[in-house]
Amino acid sequence: MLALRFFLIFLMFLSVTFSQEWFADFDKGVNTAKKEKKLVLIYFYSDHCPYCHQVEEFVFGDEDVEKFLNKNFIVISVNINSNLSEKFDVFGTPTFVIYDPLRGKVLAKFFGSLDAQTFLSMLTRVCNKSSVRRC
């Protein structure tokens, strides 16, 4: 019984350590990013996009990517049909926009399915050049 209790506590610790709340509300996500001094990653997706499902499983599901995002970014997921797609000039999915919440400025935008290491490399490069934080 004690071992089971320890195991359940361990699982709770892992879920807190390696999971991040994604925001669906842009303003709420940006305000959280300002408070936490993090950049914003806006992920534009479509329910019918096979590449989005691939990114969600193999990129966002990658442990290194997840740790990096938890530490440095607030993630906002936005359906391509949202008005935000026009604001950020998004034409297809998956599209990723890295946004500086303090300046209200887009730092980078990239489109398409990427492998986890390429995605992580791009995030790191932009993050290190930002005024919000160094990664």
Secondary structure, DSSP 8 states (H G I E B T S, - for coil): -HHHHHHHHHHHHHHHHH----BS-HHHHHHHHHHHT-EEEEEEE-TT-HHHHHHHHHTTTSHHHHHHHHHHEEEEEEETTSTHHHHTT--SSSEEEEEETTTTEEEEEEES---HHHHHHHHHHHHHHSSS---
